[in-house]
Amino acid sequence: MTAQAPVAGQESDADFLKARTACLDVVTTSLQLVDSGQATKALELFTDDGELVLGDTVISGDALRAALAQRETDGIRRLHLPGEPLFRLLTPDVAKAETLIQLFHLGT
């Protein structure tokens, strides 16, 4: 059985809920790590083919590692506030979550 997005008034499929929770945990935990100065630890949350998409820019692999390492050492304090995510389970093994994020620069 393929996990489907829930329909209003129907109970959600357990596989869908597990995948959604896992994706949302990646979003919130990675933002917390970045905000606490531990951005490179967020890499542990991504799968090998995981991507960070910022507008039209897709960051993955070595570029993602470099971006998070730079963020960790740039000396700028930030606060990321995620909005309500849009989650889609594309296949039983592939999910996509999109979240609008408000970013506050708190200074150095």
N, C-alpha and C positions, 0 to 999 in steps of 0.2 A: 504494500500500500504506500503510495506516495503522499508525503505530508503536504497538506494544502493550507493556504492562508485561511484563517477562520472567517466564517460568515456571521454577521450579526444575528444573535439568537441561537447560535449553535456552539457546542463545546469545541474547543480547539483540540487538534490531534496532539498527542503527547510528544511525538518526534518534533513537530513544529515548535512546541513550547520549549523543549530542551535546546533546540538550535537557536531560537530567538534569545533565550536567556544567556546562552554562551556568547552570542554576538554582542549583546548589550553589556555583558561583563567586560568584554574586551574594550569597548568604548569607554565606559566609566573608569575602569582601572587604569587604562593607558593615560587618560587625561589626568587622573590623580597622580600618577607617577611623573608625568611631565611637569605638573604644577609643583611637585615637591622636590624638583631638581634631580630626579632619577629617570630621566627620559630613556636612557638606553635599556633599562629594565623592561620597558614596554615591549621591546623586541621579543621577549619570551612569550608574549601573548599572541603574537601573529603566527600563522602557519607559514611554511616556506614560500607559498605563493600569495601570501597576504599583501594587500595594497592599502595605501592611504591616499585618498583622492581629495585634493583641495581645489575645488572649482574644476578647471580643465586640466589640471596637473595630476598625474598619477605617479606616486612614489612607491617603489618596492625594492626588494633586494638590497644591494650595496648602497643605493641612493637613500633608502629608508634608514639604514644603519648610520650613514653619514649625517643625515638630517637630524636624527635624534641625538647623536653625539654632539653636534654643534649646538643644539638647543640646550643640552645639559650644561654646556660650558660658556654660554654667551653672557651670563650674569644678569639677564633680564628676568624679573619675577612676573609671572603671568597667572591668570585664573581663567580656566576654560569652563563655561557653563553650557552643557549640552541641552538641546531641545528634545522634544519627543521624537524618537527615531522612527523611520520607515524601514520595516524589515520584510525581506522576501526570501523564501526558501526556494532556490532555483532548481535544485535537484536534491536527492536525499543527502548528498555530500557537499553541496555548494550553497552558500547563503550570501545575501547581500544586505547590509544595513547602511542607511544613509541618515546622517544626523546633522542638523544645523547647529553650529557652535558659536556662542558669543565669546569673544576673546577680550579680556581686560589686561592691559599692561599696567603693572603695579609699580614700575620703576626698577631701579637697580639696587 
